[in-house]
């Protein structure tokens, strides 16, 4: 059974109030940080830390190689020195060659020690850089978890809010007997410049409650009575009585 237009317009305004609450909740959720940026930064930090840890591992391997080479030279030097002073080598030529070998090993030892010191410094620096990167990675992981937890809590709150608005929206929609009016309302809500607001009450100052532009007094009066369908001359929204 068709209802008076005024009643349909009041029901339409009630529907708009509920829809605006839903739109606001959706906008709040859309504006809430869901942690995607923090996750992206965490993944970047993770990759950086992995690369720097690989560099540190390589530097430590180079240090061990240098230390092993030094150890080999030192072992050989001690062996040759033992031969020199053991009396097992007696020929002058052999002694001369052995002394030359020892002198060369000493030079190699000195050079290898320098290499070891440089390798130690490089490894220590690389390890420190890698550890700092790993700390930053852990810090970013913590930031992401906190942001995501906050988002999920907010999402849960808004989901409850959405569910609570379903019943009043269904009720308001059912109370509109003129389905063409409802279709017009939905079409206006879908327009990009409408911001989801398709109808608005007309105030005693003859101004549209949505765009706040004054309409002519005749149209304002008709909208307040709710006897005919009136649209705002400026924003084209449906004008309704306030009560």
VOGU-3710 file (C-alpha; in Angstrom, 3 decimals, decimal comma):
1> xxxxxxxxxx> 0,000/0,000/0,000  1,380/3,397/-0,998  2,148/5,813/1,815  1,925/9,610/1,702  4,978/11,157/0,068  5,818/13,007/3,285  6,112/9,707/5,184  8,313/8,248/2,452  10,524/11,334/2,535  10,926/11,102/6,310
11> xxxxxxxxxx> 11,799/7,406/5,956  14,250/8,348/3,212  15,911/10,866/5,536  16,140/8,170/8,243  17,758/5,856/5,684  20,231/8,585/4,789  21,203/9,001/8,457  21,969/5,282/8,736  23,812/5,202/5,401  25,908/8,186/6,470
21> xxxxxxxxxx> 26,887/6,317/9,634  27,866/3,301/7,529  29,831/5,501/5,123  31,638/7,143/8,016  32,591/3,768/9,486  33,854/2,582/6,104  35,867/5,766/5,624  37,356/5,345/9,088  38,407/1,792/8,269  39,842/2,844/4,894
31> xxxxxxxxxx> 41,874/5,567/6,608  43,159/3,204/9,293  46,707/2,037/8,719  46,486/-1,683/7,938  50,224/-2,188/8,252  50,951/-2,731/4,556  53,507/0,094/4,477  55,173/-1,200/7,649  55,242/-4,717/6,190  56,827/-3,444/2,991
41> xxxxxxxxxx> 59,490/-1,616/4,989  60,082/-4,727/7,102  60,638/-6,831/3,959  63,081/-4,205/2,671  64,981/-4,186/5,973  65,001/-8,000/5,993  66,578/-8,174/2,537  69,137/-5,528/3,483  70,020/-7,423/6,673  70,414/-10,677/4,745
51> xxxxxxxxxx> 72,767/-9,043/2,248  74,837/-7,408/4,990  75,005/-10,643/6,983  76,307/-12,413/3,863  78,960/-9,694/3,517  79,920/-10,144/7,178  80,122/-13,927/6,793  82,389/-13,507/3,762  84,599/-11,076/5,696  84,856/-13,547/8,592
61> xxxxxxxxxx> 85,772/-16,300/6,131  88,498/-14,062/4,658  89,824/-13,436/8,173  89,984/-17,175/8,914  91,729/-17,806/5,600  94,281/-15,096/6,385  94,832/-16,497/9,878  95,277/-20,010/8,473  97,810/-18,750/5,935  99,706/-16,957/8,704
71> xxxxxxxxxx> 99,621/-20,092/10,842  100,995/-22,164/7,934  103,839/-19,692/7,344  104,647/-19,570/11,074  104,682/-23,355/11,326  107,014/-23,599/8,367  109,240/-20,822/9,759  109,587/-22,590/13,108  110,369/-25,839/11,337  113,104/-24,243/9,251
81> xxxxxxxxxx> 114,472/-22,364/12,257  114,676/-25,634/14,173  116,603/-27,168/11,305  118,997/-24,208/11,289  119,892/-24,553/14,952  119,653/-28,314/15,230  122,985/-28,959/13,544  121,420/-31,256/10,982  122,396/-28,866/8,197  126,141/-28,429/8,025
91> xxxxxxxxxx> 127,106/-27,442/4,495  127,778/-23,724/4,023  125,692/-23,576/0,865  122,856/-25,427/2,565  123,060/-23,132/5,573  123,027/-20,082/3,335  119,968/-21,344/1,444  118,240/-22,200/4,699  118,894/-18,716/6,048  117,472/-17,204/2,856
101> xxxxxxxxxx> 114,410/-19,394/3,240  113,997/-18,218/6,831  114,380/-14,580/5,821  111,700/-15,037/3,143  109,379/-16,724/5,631  109,852/-13,850/8,068  108,893/-11,375/5,343  105,898/-13,521/4,415  104,934/-13,694/8,086  105,089/-9,915/8,461
111> xxxxxxxxxx> 102,985/-9,458/5,324  100,491/-12,123/6,428  100,127/-10,454/9,830  99,200/-7,187/8,139  96,646/-9,026/6,020  95,208/-10,649/9,149  94,895/-7,285/10,918  93,146/-5,747/7,918  90,856/-8,779/7,625  90,020/-8,554/11,332
121> xxxxxxxxxx> 89,095/-4,875/11,009  86,998/-5,527/7,897  85,215/-8,465/9,553  84,521/-6,506/12,751  83,096/-3,590/10,779  80,974/-5,852/8,564  79,612/-7,755/11,566  78,716/-4,510/13,350  76,892/-3,207/10,273  75,026/-6,510/9,868
131> xxxxxxxxxx> 74,021/-6,548/13,540  72,675/-2,994/13,303  70,682/-3,950/10,207  69,263/-6,987/12,003  68,273/-4,821/14,972  66,494/-2,441/12,597  64,771/-5,428/10,998  63,512/-6,613/14,400  62,395/-3,086/15,282  60,452/-2,825/12,034
141> xxxxxxxxxx> 58,886/-6,236/12,656  57,688/-4,985/16,045  56,251/-1,834/14,453  54,380/-3,892/11,885  52,919/-6,214/14,527  51,696/-3,280/16,608  50,195/-1,520/13,596  48,510/-4,691/12,374  47,138/-5,512/15,825  45,695/-1,994/16,089
151> xxxxxxxxxx> 44,116/-2,302/12,646  42,581/-5,689/13,416  41,131/-4,377/16,682  39,650/-1,373/14,847  38,352/-3,638/12,088  36,603/-5,774/14,691  35,004/-2,707/16,296  33,764/-1,385/12,961  32,472/-4,814/11,925  30,345/-4,834/15,071
161> xxxxxxxxxx> 29,175/-1,319/14,169  28,299/-2,421/10,623  26,303/-5,357/11,933  24,430/-3,088/14,346  23,395/-0,780/11,489  21,958/-3,501/9,272  18,635/-3,775/11,078  17,848/-0,027/11,224  18,833/0,333/7,570  16,585/-2,541/6,502
171> xxxxxxxxxx> 13,753/-1,044/8,543  14,173/2,419/7,016  14,364/0,969/3,512  11,260/-1,178/3,995  9,271/1,835/5,170  9,754/3,564/1,809  6,755/2,513/-0,279  7,725/4,458/-3,413  10,476/2,298/-4,930  11,171/4,834/-7,655
181> xxxxxxxxxx> 12,041/7,320/-4,909  14,369/4,742/-3,397  15,970/4,102/-6,807  16,532/7,839/-7,275  18,095/8,021/-3,830  20,506/5,173/-4,632  21,431/6,756/-7,970  22,232/10,076/-6,301  24,313/8,316/-3,639  26,372/6,726/-6,361
191> xxxxxxxxxx> 27,400/10,016/-7,927  31,045/10,935/-7,276  30,275/14,483/-6,157  27,514/13,370/-3,817  29,759/12,045/-1,094  27,120/9,420/-0,337  24,540/12,066/0,630  21,470/11,903/-1,617  18,869/13,678/0,501  18,800/16,325/3,165
201> xxxxxxxxxx> 16,293/18,088/5,363  15,334/21,625/4,472  15,867/24,120/7,289  13,723/27,038/8,392  16,291/29,288/6,738  15,348/27,704/3,372  18,859/26,237/3,060  19,709/22,733/1,872  21,111/20,809/4,833  23,786/19,218/2,612
211> xxxxxxxxxx> 25,258/22,050/0,527  23,827/24,873/2,697  22,653/26,795/-0,350  19,357/28,676/-0,001  16,630/27,583/-2,376  13,704/29,725/-3,432  11,075/30,121/-0,750  8,357/28,370/-2,744  10,479/25,243/-3,211  11,565/25,356/0,448
221> xxxxxxxxxx> 7,960/25,536/1,603  6,963/22,637/-0,623  9,889/20,569/0,663  8,961/21,239/4,287  5,372/20,160/3,639  6,558/17,021/1,847  3,661/17,076/-0,547  5,788/17,144/-3,714  9,253/15,935/-4,591  11,692/18,841/-4,455
231> xxxxxxxxxx> 15,392/18,847/-5,329  18,030/21,340/-4,283  18,608/23,855/-7,078  22,348/23,750/-6,437  23,333/20,137/-5,618  20,274/18,236/-6,948  19,825/16,335/-3,688  16,313/15,390/-2,602  14,977/17,849/-0,021  12,870/16,401/2,787
241> xxx> 10,979/17,629/5,831  12,987/17,446/9,039  10,067/15,937/10,977
//
